[in-house]
Amino acid sequence: MTHLNPERNEIEAVIRMVSEAAREYIDTVDQRPVISQRAGEATASFQRPLPETGDGAVATLQELIKEAPDAAATT
């Protein structure tokens, strides 16, 4: 796989991951605080130099799905 020509199975995995994350967000949005107690820690996890080579869409989305809900305001 190259970054400009992802394999079909990676695209399908990304679509599945995004769909599941969106569904979980919608299902839990009413129970979440507006600002997470982990907001500072989660935001700090994104403040590092970018790598010279990418990890691929799946690995990147896994990290984003793990940290982003606590880094963002729930609205």
HTML snippet that shows the backbone in 3Dmol.js (N, CA, C, O; Angstrom):
<script src="https://3Dmol.org/build/3Dmol-min.js"></script>
<div id="view" style="width:600px;height:400px;position:relative"></div>
<script>
const pdb = `
ATOM      1  N   MET A   1       0.828  -1.174   0.000  1.00  0.00           N
ATOM      2  CA  MET A   1       0.000   0.000   0.000  1.00  0.00           C
ATOM      3  C   MET A   1       0.875   1.241   0.000  1.00  0.00           C
ATOM      4  O   MET A   1       1.883   1.305   0.704  1.00  0.00           O
ATOM      5  N   THR A   2       0.484   2.214  -0.788  1.00  0.00           N
ATOM      6  CA  THR A   2       1.114   3.528  -0.712  1.00  0.00           C
ATOM      7  C   THR A   2       0.080   4.494  -0.173  1.00  0.00           C
ATOM      8  O   THR A   2      -1.119   4.216  -0.189  1.00  0.00           O
ATOM      9  N   HIS A   3       0.560   5.637   0.309  1.00  0.00           N
ATOM     10  CA  HIS A   3      -0.372   6.602   0.890  1.00  0.00           C
ATOM     11  C   HIS A   3      -1.352   7.147  -0.142  1.00  0.00           C
ATOM     12  O   HIS A   3      -2.469   7.526   0.208  1.00  0.00           O
ATOM     13  N   LEU A   4      -0.946   7.191  -1.411  1.00  0.00           N
ATOM     14  CA  LEU A   4      -1.828   7.730  -2.438  1.00  0.00           C
ATOM     15  C   LEU A   4      -2.715   6.664  -3.057  1.00  0.00           C
ATOM     16  O   LEU A   4      -3.636   6.982  -3.809  1.00  0.00           O
ATOM     17  N   ASN A   5      -2.449   5.419  -2.753  1.00  0.00           N
ATOM     18  CA  ASN A   5      -3.218   4.328  -3.334  1.00  0.00           C
ATOM     19  C   ASN A   5      -3.486   3.273  -2.262  1.00  0.00           C
ATOM     20  O   ASN A   5      -2.891   2.196  -2.295  1.00  0.00           O
ATOM     21  N   PRO A   6      -4.372   3.571  -1.316  1.00  0.00           N
ATOM     22  CA  PRO A   6      -4.637   2.607  -0.250  1.00  0.00           C
ATOM     23  C   PRO A   6      -5.325   1.360  -0.793  1.00  0.00           C
ATOM     24  O   PRO A   6      -6.047   1.406  -1.789  1.00  0.00           O
ATOM     25  N   GLU A   7      -5.081   0.258  -0.115  1.00  0.00           N
ATOM     26  CA  GLU A   7      -5.725  -0.986  -0.510  1.00  0.00           C
ATOM     27  C   GLU A   7      -7.196  -0.952  -0.101  1.00  0.00           C
ATOM     28  O   GLU A   7      -7.582  -0.268   0.847  1.00  0.00           O
ATOM     29  N   ARG A   8      -7.991  -1.696  -0.830  1.00  0.00           N
ATOM     30  CA  ARG A   8      -9.438  -1.701  -0.583  1.00  0.00           C
ATOM     31  C   ARG A   8      -9.775  -2.112   0.850  1.00  0.00           C
ATOM     32  O   ARG A   8     -10.674  -1.536   1.461  1.00  0.00           O
ATOM     33  N   ASN A   9      -9.064  -3.099   1.388  1.00  0.00           N
ATOM     34  CA  ASN A   9      -9.381  -3.548   2.748  1.00  0.00           C
ATOM     35  C   ASN A   9      -9.104  -2.453   3.778  1.00  0.00           C
ATOM     36  O   ASN A   9      -9.768  -2.398   4.814  1.00  0.00           O
ATOM     37  N   GLU A  10      -8.123  -1.574   3.502  1.00  0.00           N
ATOM     38  CA  GLU A  10      -7.873  -0.466   4.420  1.00  0.00           C
ATOM     39  C   GLU A  10      -9.019   0.546   4.352  1.00  0.00           C
ATOM     40  O   GLU A  10      -9.459   1.056   5.382  1.00  0.00           O
ATOM     41  N   ILE A  11      -9.492   0.830   3.165  1.00  0.00           N
ATOM     42  CA  ILE A  11     -10.611   1.761   3.004  1.00  0.00           C
ATOM     43  C   ILE A  11     -11.846   1.222   3.722  1.00  0.00           C
ATOM     44  O   ILE A  11     -12.536   1.969   4.416  1.00  0.00           O
ATOM     45  N   GLU A  12     -12.122  -0.051   3.559  1.00  0.00           N
ATOM     46  CA  GLU A  12     -13.277  -0.653   4.222  1.00  0.00           C
ATOM     47  C   GLU A  12     -13.124  -0.615   5.742  1.00  0.00           C
ATOM     48  O   GLU A  12     -14.096  -0.374   6.457  1.00  0.00           O
ATOM     49  N   ALA A  13     -11.910  -0.852   6.236  1.00  0.00           N
ATOM     50  CA  ALA A  13     -11.666  -0.794   7.681  1.00  0.00           C
ATOM     51  C   ALA A  13     -11.874   0.622   8.211  1.00  0.00           C
ATOM     52  O   ALA A  13     -12.442   0.806   9.288  1.00  0.00           O
ATOM     53  N   VAL A  14     -11.421   1.612   7.464  1.00  0.00           N
ATOM     54  CA  VAL A  14     -11.589   3.009   7.870  1.00  0.00           C
ATOM     55  C   VAL A  14     -13.074   3.371   7.925  1.00  0.00           C
ATOM     56  O   VAL A  14     -13.524   3.990   8.889  1.00  0.00           O
ATOM     57  N   ILE A  15     -13.821   2.997   6.918  1.00  0.00           N
ATOM     58  CA  ILE A  15     -15.259   3.285   6.898  1.00  0.00           C
ATOM     59  C   ILE A  15     -15.948   2.627   8.091  1.00  0.00           C
ATOM     60  O   ILE A  15     -16.795   3.246   8.736  1.00  0.00           O
ATOM     61  N   ARG A  16     -15.597   1.396   8.383  1.00  0.00           N
ATOM     62  CA  ARG A  16     -16.188   0.674   9.509  1.00  0.00           C
ATOM     63  C   ARG A  16     -15.831   1.361  10.839  1.00  0.00           C
ATOM     64  O   ARG A  16     -16.692   1.534  11.701  1.00  0.00           O
ATOM     65  N   MET A  17     -14.568   1.746  10.997  1.00  0.00           N
ATOM     66  CA  MET A  17     -14.132   2.398  12.234  1.00  0.00           C
ATOM     67  C   MET A  17     -14.843   3.728  12.453  1.00  0.00           C
ATOM     68  O   MET A  17     -15.299   4.017  13.559  1.00  0.00           O
ATOM     69  N   VAL A  18     -14.936   4.530  11.408  1.00  0.00           N
ATOM     70  CA  VAL A  18     -15.587   5.836  11.518  1.00  0.00           C
ATOM     71  C   VAL A  18     -17.069   5.660  11.838  1.00  0.00           C
ATOM     72  O   VAL A  18     -17.621   6.388  12.663  1.00  0.00           O
ATOM     73  N   SER A  19     -17.702   4.706  11.194  1.00  0.00           N
ATOM     74  CA  SER A  19     -19.118   4.448  11.441  1.00  0.00           C
ATOM     75  C   SER A  19     -19.352   4.021  12.888  1.00  0.00           C
ATOM     76  O   SER A  19     -20.270   4.518  13.540  1.00  0.00           O
ATOM     77  N   GLU A  20     -18.530   3.107  13.390  1.00  0.00           N
ATOM     78  CA  GLU A  20     -18.680   2.639  14.768  1.00  0.00           C
ATOM     79  C   GLU A  20     -18.408   3.760  15.770  1.00  0.00           C
ATOM     80  O   GLU A  20     -19.120   3.881  16.768  1.00  0.00           O
ATOM     81  N   ALA A  21     -17.396   4.573  15.518  1.00  0.00           N
ATOM     82  CA  ALA A  21     -17.076   5.683  16.424  1.00  0.00           C
ATOM     83  C   ALA A  21     -18.199   6.711  16.438  1.00  0.00           C
ATOM     84  O   ALA A  21     -18.553   7.231  17.497  1.00  0.00           O
ATOM     85  N   ALA A  22     -18.757   7.004  15.281  1.00  0.00           N
ATOM     86  CA  ALA A  22     -19.865   7.964  15.203  1.00  0.00           C
ATOM     87  C   ALA A  22     -21.085   7.431  15.941  1.00  0.00           C
ATOM     88  O   ALA A  22     -21.756   8.176  16.654  1.00  0.00           O
ATOM     89  N   ARG A  23     -21.371   6.160  15.774  1.00  0.00           N
ATOM     90  CA  ARG A  23     -22.513   5.549  16.461  1.00  0.00           C
ATOM     91  C   ARG A  23     -22.312   5.595  17.976  1.00  0.00           C
ATOM     92  O   ARG A  23     -23.241   5.924  18.714  1.00  0.00           O
ATOM     93  N   GLU A  24     -21.119   5.271  18.438  1.00  0.00           N
ATOM     94  CA  GLU A  24     -20.842   5.311  19.875  1.00  0.00           C
ATOM     95  C   GLU A  24     -20.959   6.739  20.414  1.00  0.00           C
ATOM     96  O   GLU A  24     -21.489   6.946  21.506  1.00  0.00           O
ATOM     97  N   TYR A  25     -20.475   7.711  19.665  1.00  0.00           N
ATOM     98  CA  TYR A  25     -20.579   9.108  20.089  1.00  0.00           C
ATOM     99  C   TYR A  25     -22.046   9.503  20.244  1.00  0.00           C
ATOM    100  O   TYR A  25     -22.435  10.065  21.268  1.00  0.00           O
ATOM    101  N   ILE A  26     -22.848   9.214  19.239  1.00  0.00           N
ATOM    102  CA  ILE A  26     -24.277   9.558  19.285  1.00  0.00           C
ATOM    103  C   ILE A  26     -24.967   8.853  20.451  1.00  0.00           C
ATOM    104  O   ILE A  26     -25.805   9.446  21.131  1.00  0.00           O
ATOM    105  N   ASP A  27     -24.617   7.591  20.682  1.00  0.00           N
ATOM    106  CA  ASP A  27     -25.252   6.824  21.756  1.00  0.00           C
ATOM    107  C   ASP A  27     -24.892   7.338  23.148  1.00  0.00           C
ATOM    108  O   ASP A  27     -25.657   7.137  24.092  1.00  0.00           O
ATOM    109  N   THR A  28     -23.742   7.997  23.293  1.00  0.00           N
ATOM    110  CA  THR A  28     -23.281   8.408  24.622  1.00  0.00           C
ATOM    111  C   THR A  28     -23.236   9.920  24.824  1.00  0.00           C
ATOM    112  O   THR A  28     -22.887  10.376  25.913  1.00  0.00           O
ATOM    113  N   VAL A  29     -23.577  10.700  23.819  1.00  0.00           N
ATOM    114  CA  VAL A  29     -23.407  12.154  23.910  1.00  0.00           C
ATOM    115  C   VAL A  29     -24.201  12.758  25.068  1.00  0.00           C
ATOM    116  O   VAL A  29     -23.733  13.711  25.692  1.00  0.00           O
ATOM    117  N   ASP A  30     -25.363  12.241  25.364  1.00  0.00           N
ATOM    118  CA  ASP A  30     -26.181  12.805  26.443  1.00  0.00           C
ATOM    119  C   ASP A  30     -25.626  12.497  27.835  1.00  0.00           C
ATOM    120  O   ASP A  30     -25.985  13.170  28.801  1.00  0.00           O
ATOM    121  N   GLN A  31     -24.767  11.503  27.950  1.00  0.00           N
ATOM    122  CA  GLN A  31     -24.189  11.144  29.244  1.00  0.00           C
ATOM    123  C   GLN A  31     -22.808  11.764  29.466  1.00  0.00           C
ATOM    124  O   GLN A  31     -22.289  11.711  30.581  1.00  0.00           O
ATOM    125  N   ARG A  32     -22.216  12.339  28.451  1.00  0.00           N
ATOM    126  CA  ARG A  32     -20.858  12.886  28.563  1.00  0.00           C
ATOM    127  C   ARG A  32     -20.883  14.295  29.139  1.00  0.00           C
ATOM    128  O   ARG A  32     -21.810  15.062  28.877  1.00  0.00           O
ATOM    129  N   PRO A  33     -19.859  14.636  29.927  1.00  0.00           N
ATOM    130  CA  PRO A  33     -19.748  16.031  30.348  1.00  0.00           C
ATOM    131  C   PRO A  33     -19.351  16.892  29.148  1.00  0.00           C
ATOM    132  O   PRO A  33     -18.782  16.390  28.179  1.00  0.00           O
ATOM    133  N   VAL A  34     -19.649  18.173  29.219  1.00  0.00           N
ATOM    134  CA  VAL A  34     -19.280  19.065  28.117  1.00  0.00           C
ATOM    135  C   VAL A  34     -17.766  19.059  27.932  1.00  0.00           C
ATOM    136  O   VAL A  34     -17.278  18.977  26.805  1.00  0.00           O
ATOM    137  N   ILE A  35     -17.027  19.145  29.029  1.00  0.00           N
ATOM    138  CA  ILE A  35     -15.566  19.078  28.992  1.00  0.00           C
ATOM    139  C   ILE A  35     -15.131  17.905  29.867  1.00  0.00           C
ATOM    140  O   ILE A  35     -15.498  17.831  31.040  1.00  0.00           O
ATOM    141  N   SER A  36     -14.362  17.001  29.303  1.00  0.00           N
ATOM    142  CA  SER A  36     -13.876  15.836  30.030  1.00  0.00           C
ATOM    143  C   SER A  36     -12.833  16.239  31.067  1.00  0.00           C
ATOM    144  O   SER A  36     -12.107  17.215  30.879  1.00  0.00           O
ATOM    145  N   GLN A  37     -12.763  15.489  32.154  1.00  0.00           N
ATOM    146  CA  GLN A  37     -11.699  15.705  33.136  1.00  0.00           C
ATOM    147  C   GLN A  37     -10.334  15.382  32.535  1.00  0.00           C
ATOM    148  O   GLN A  37      -9.310  15.817  33.061  1.00  0.00           O
ATOM    149  N   ARG A  38     -10.310  14.634  31.455  1.00  0.00           N
ATOM    150  CA  ARG A  38      -9.066  14.280  30.764  1.00  0.00           C
ATOM    151  C   ARG A  38      -8.750  15.221  29.609  1.00  0.00           C
ATOM    152  O   ARG A  38      -7.841  14.935  28.829  1.00  0.00           O
ATOM    153  N   ALA A  39      -9.464  16.327  29.472  1.00  0.00           N
ATOM    154  CA  ALA A  39      -9.302  17.200  28.305  1.00  0.00           C
ATOM    155  C   ALA A  39      -7.858  17.653  28.112  1.00  0.00           C
ATOM    156  O   ALA A  39      -7.337  17.591  26.998  1.00  0.00           O
ATOM    157  N   GLY A  40      -7.216  18.098  29.163  1.00  0.00           N
ATOM    158  CA  GLY A  40      -5.832  18.559  29.044  1.00  0.00           C
ATOM    159  C   GLY A  40      -4.887  17.450  28.632  1.00  0.00           C
ATOM    160  O   GLY A  40      -4.048  17.639  27.750  1.00  0.00           O
ATOM    161  N   GLU A  41      -5.017  16.302  29.261  1.00  0.00           N
ATOM    162  CA  GLU A  41      -4.174  15.149  28.942  1.00  0.00           C
ATOM    163  C   GLU A  41      -4.417  14.670  27.510  1.00  0.00           C
ATOM    164  O   GLU A  41      -3.472  14.378  26.777  1.00  0.00           O
ATOM    165  N   ALA A  42      -5.676  14.593  27.123  1.00  0.00           N
ATOM    166  CA  ALA A  42      -6.006  14.127  25.772  1.00  0.00           C
ATOM    167  C   ALA A  42      -5.507  15.106  24.718  1.00  0.00           C
ATOM    168  O   ALA A  42      -4.981  14.693  23.685  1.00  0.00           O
ATOM    169  N   THR A  43      -5.668  16.396  24.975  1.00  0.00           N
ATOM    170  CA  THR A  43      -5.184  17.404  24.033  1.00  0.00           C
ATOM    171  C   THR A  43      -3.669  17.341  23.918  1.00  0.00           C
ATOM    172  O   THR A  43      -3.125  17.450  22.819  1.00  0.00           O
ATOM    173  N   ALA A  44      -2.988  17.166  25.033  1.00  0.00           N
ATOM    174  CA  ALA A  44      -1.522  17.087  25.023  1.00  0.00           C
ATOM    175  C   ALA A  44      -1.023  15.896  24.214  1.00  0.00           C
ATOM    176  O   ALA A  44       0.082  15.935  23.673  1.00  0.00           O
ATOM    177  N   SER A  45      -1.825  14.843  24.126  1.00  0.00           N
ATOM    178  CA  SER A  45      -1.385  13.662  23.371  1.00  0.00           C
ATOM    179  C   SER A  45      -1.203  13.960  21.887  1.00  0.00           C
ATOM    180  O   SER A  45      -0.516  13.215  21.187  1.00  0.00           O
ATOM    181  N   PHE A  46      -1.809  15.041  21.399  1.00  0.00           N
ATOM    182  CA  PHE A  46      -1.672  15.419  19.990  1.00  0.00           C
ATOM    183  C   PHE A  46      -0.536  16.415  19.764  1.00  0.00           C
ATOM    184  O   PHE A  46      -0.219  16.731  18.618  1.00  0.00           O
ATOM    185  N   GLN A  47       0.069  16.903  20.814  1.00  0.00           N
ATOM    186  CA  GLN A  47       1.093  17.936  20.695  1.00  0.00           C
ATOM    187  C   GLN A  47       2.483  17.313  20.671  1.00  0.00           C
ATOM    188  O   GLN A  47       3.219  17.356  21.657  1.00  0.00           O
ATOM    189  N   ARG A  48       2.816  16.747  19.548  1.00  0.00           N
ATOM    190  CA  ARG A  48       4.139  16.152  19.356  1.00  0.00           C
ATOM    191  C   ARG A  48       4.502  16.292  17.888  1.00  0.00           C
ATOM    192  O   ARG A  48       3.626  16.506  17.051  1.00  0.00           O
ATOM    193  N   PRO A  49       5.763  16.174  17.570  1.00  0.00           N
ATOM    194  CA  PRO A  49       6.159  16.299  16.162  1.00  0.00           C
ATOM    195  C   PRO A  49       5.516  15.198  15.313  1.00  0.00           C
ATOM    196  O   PRO A  49       5.322  14.071  15.770  1.00  0.00           O
ATOM    197  N   LEU A  50       5.202  15.544  14.102  1.00  0.00           N
ATOM    198  CA  LEU A  50       4.659  14.551  13.179  1.00  0.00           C
ATOM    199  C   LEU A  50       5.779  13.640  12.691  1.00  0.00           C
ATOM    200  O   LEU A  50       6.909  14.096  12.515  1.00  0.00           O
ATOM    201  N   PRO A  51       5.488  12.365  12.469  1.00  0.00           N
ATOM    202  CA  PRO A  51       6.522  11.445  11.987  1.00  0.00           C
ATOM    203  C   PRO A  51       6.898  11.746  10.538  1.00  0.00           C
ATOM    204  O   PRO A  51       6.125  12.348   9.794  1.00  0.00           O
ATOM    205  N   GLU A  52       8.079  11.322  10.160  1.00  0.00           N
ATOM    206  CA  GLU A  52       8.533  11.490   8.777  1.00  0.00           C
ATOM    207  C   GLU A  52       7.724  10.622   7.821  1.00  0.00           C
ATOM    208  O   GLU A  52       7.471  11.015   6.683  1.00  0.00           O
ATOM    209  N   THR A  53       7.320   9.443   8.283  1.00  0.00           N
ATOM    210  CA  THR A  53       6.486   8.558   7.469  1.00  0.00           C
ATOM    211  C   THR A  53       5.214   8.263   8.251  1.00  0.00           C
ATOM    212  O   THR A  53       5.221   8.209   9.481  1.00  0.00           O
ATOM    213  N   GLY A  54       4.144   8.076   7.531  1.00  0.00           N
ATOM    214  CA  GLY A  54       2.858   7.838   8.164  1.00  0.00           C
ATOM    215  C   GLY A  54       2.698   6.421   8.671  1.00  0.00           C
ATOM    216  O   GLY A  54       3.448   5.520   8.296  1.00  0.00           O
ATOM    217  N   ASP A  55       1.713   6.239   9.527  1.00  0.00           N
ATOM    218  CA  ASP A  55       1.396   4.923  10.072  1.00  0.00           C
ATOM    219  C   ASP A  55       0.227   4.272   9.357  1.00  0.00           C
ATOM    220  O   ASP A  55      -0.141   3.138   9.664  1.00  0.00           O
ATOM    221  N   GLY A  56      -0.356   4.982   8.409  1.00  0.00           N
ATOM    222  CA  GLY A  56      -1.523   4.470   7.711  1.00  0.00           C
ATOM    223  C   GLY A  56      -2.800   4.977   8.350  1.00  0.00           C
ATOM    224  O   GLY A  56      -2.807   5.428   9.496  1.00  0.00           O
ATOM    225  N   ALA A  57      -3.862   4.898   7.601  1.00  0.00           N
ATOM    226  CA  ALA A  57      -5.140   5.452   8.041  1.00  0.00           C
ATOM    227  C   ALA A  57      -5.707   4.722   9.253  1.00  0.00           C
ATOM    228  O   ALA A  57      -6.239   5.363  10.160  1.00  0.00           O
ATOM    229  N   VAL A  58      -5.605   3.415   9.288  1.00  0.00           N
ATOM    230  CA  VAL A  58      -6.203   2.647  10.384  1.00  0.00           C
ATOM    231  C   VAL A  58      -5.532   2.992  11.709  1.00  0.00           C
ATOM    232  O   VAL A  58      -6.220   3.272  12.691  1.00  0.00           O
ATOM    233  N   ALA A  59      -4.214   2.976  11.752  1.00  0.00           N
ATOM    234  CA  ALA A  59      -3.494   3.290  12.992  1.00  0.00           C
ATOM    235  C   ALA A  59      -3.761   4.722  13.439  1.00  0.00           C
ATOM    236  O   ALA A  59      -3.929   4.989  14.629  1.00  0.00           O
ATOM    237  N   THR A  60      -3.800   5.628  12.491  1.00  0.00           N
ATOM    238  CA  THR A  60      -4.053   7.030  12.814  1.00  0.00           C
ATOM    239  C   THR A  60      -5.457   7.213  13.371  1.00  0.00           C
ATOM    240  O   THR A  60      -5.646   7.917  14.362  1.00  0.00           O
ATOM    241  N   LEU A  61      -6.434   6.586  12.743  1.00  0.00           N
ATOM    242  CA  LEU A  61      -7.812   6.690  13.235  1.00  0.00           C
ATOM    243  C   LEU A  61      -7.982   6.045  14.601  1.00  0.00           C
ATOM    244  O   LEU A  61      -8.732   6.556  15.432  1.00  0.00           O
ATOM    245  N   GLN A  62      -7.304   4.939  14.847  1.00  0.00           N
ATOM    246  CA  GLN A  62      -7.394   4.300  16.162  1.00  0.00           C
ATOM    247  C   GLN A  62      -6.952   5.266  17.251  1.00  0.00           C
ATOM    248  O   GLN A  62      -7.598   5.371  18.294  1.00  0.00           O
ATOM    249  N   GLU A  63      -5.855   5.969  17.011  1.00  0.00           N
ATOM    250  CA  GLU A  63      -5.372   6.937  17.994  1.00  0.00           C
ATOM    251  C   GLU A  63      -6.346   8.103  18.139  1.00  0.00           C
ATOM    252  O   GLU A  63      -6.634   8.547  19.250  1.00  0.00           O
ATOM    253  N   LEU A  64      -6.841   8.586  17.028  1.00  0.00           N
ATOM    254  CA  LEU A  64      -7.779   9.706  17.056  1.00  0.00           C
ATOM    255  C   LEU A  64      -9.071   9.330  17.784  1.00  0.00           C
ATOM    256  O   LEU A  64      -9.562  10.099  18.609  1.00  0.00           O
ATOM    257  N   ILE A  65      -9.611   8.173  17.489  1.00  0.00           N
ATOM    258  CA  ILE A  65     -10.846   7.713  18.128  1.00  0.00           C
ATOM    259  C   ILE A  65     -10.634   7.517  19.631  1.00  0.00           C
ATOM    260  O   ILE A  65     -11.549   7.745  20.422  1.00  0.00           O
ATOM    261  N   LYS A  66      -9.449   7.101  20.018  1.00  0.00           N
ATOM    262  CA  LYS A  66      -9.152   6.888  21.437  1.00  0.00           C
ATOM    263  C   LYS A  66      -9.084   8.211  22.201  1.00  0.00           C
ATOM    264  O   LYS A  66      -9.645   8.312  23.292  1.00  0.00           O
ATOM    265  N   GLU A  67      -8.416   9.215  21.660  1.00  0.00           N
ATOM    266  CA  GLU A  67      -8.149  10.448  22.401  1.00  0.00           C
ATOM    267  C   GLU A  67      -9.096  11.608  22.095  1.00  0.00           C
ATOM    268  O   GLU A  67      -9.361  12.432  22.971  1.00  0.00           O
ATOM    269  N   ALA A  68      -9.601  11.684  20.882  1.00  0.00           N
ATOM    270  CA  ALA A  68     -10.364  12.864  20.461  1.00  0.00           C
ATOM    271  C   ALA A  68     -11.615  13.141  21.298  1.00  0.00           C
ATOM    272  O   ALA A  68     -11.875  14.306  21.597  1.00  0.00           O
ATOM    273  N   PRO A  69     -12.393  12.148  21.686  1.00  0.00           N
ATOM    274  CA  PRO A  69     -13.598  12.477  22.462  1.00  0.00           C
ATOM    275  C   PRO A  69     -13.298  13.229  23.759  1.00  0.00           C
ATOM    276  O   PRO A  69     -14.070  14.099  24.161  1.00  0.00           O
ATOM    277  N   ASP A  70     -12.195  12.906  24.409  1.00  0.00           N
ATOM    278  CA  ASP A  70     -11.841  13.606  25.643  1.00  0.00           C
ATOM    279  C   ASP A  70     -11.180  14.951  25.367  1.00  0.00           C
ATOM    280  O   ASP A  70     -11.204  15.837  26.222  1.00  0.00           O
ATOM    281  N   ALA A  71     -10.595  15.113  24.191  1.00  0.00           N
ATOM    282  CA  ALA A  71      -9.925  16.369  23.848  1.00  0.00           C
ATOM    283  C   ALA A  71     -10.911  17.431  23.365  1.00  0.00           C
ATOM    284  O   ALA A  71     -10.608  18.624  23.406  1.00  0.00           O
ATOM    285  N   ALA A  72     -12.065  17.011  22.917  1.00  0.00           N
ATOM    286  CA  ALA A  72     -13.040  17.940  22.335  1.00  0.00           C
ATOM    287  C   ALA A  72     -14.175  18.229  23.314  1.00  0.00           C
ATOM    288  O   ALA A  72     -14.459  17.438  24.214  1.00  0.00           O
ATOM    289  N   ALA A  73     -14.807  19.362  23.121  1.00  0.00           N
ATOM    290  CA  ALA A  73     -16.016  19.671  23.882  1.00  0.00           C
ATOM    291  C   ALA A  73     -17.166  18.845  23.313  1.00  0.00           C
ATOM    292  O   ALA A  73     -17.291  18.702  22.097  1.00  0.00           O
ATOM    293  N   THR A  74     -17.991  18.312  24.184  1.00  0.00           N
ATOM    294  CA  THR A  74     -19.144  17.525  23.764  1.00  0.00           C
ATOM    295  C   THR A  74     -20.326  18.470  23.574  1.00  0.00           C
ATOM    296  O   THR A  74     -20.843  19.039  24.536  1.00  0.00           O
ATOM    297  N   THR A  75     -20.742  18.626  22.327  1.00  0.00           N
ATOM    298  CA  THR A  75     -21.863  19.520  22.046  1.00  0.00           C
ATOM    299  C   THR A  75     -22.833  18.865  21.096  1.00  0.00           C
ATOM    300  O   THR A  75     -23.847  19.465  20.738  1.00  0.00           O
TER     301      THR A  75
END
`;
const viewer = $3Dmol.createViewer("view");
viewer.addModel(pdb, "pdb");
viewer.setStyle({}, {cartoon: {color: "spectrum"}});
viewer.zoomTo();
viewer.render();
</script>
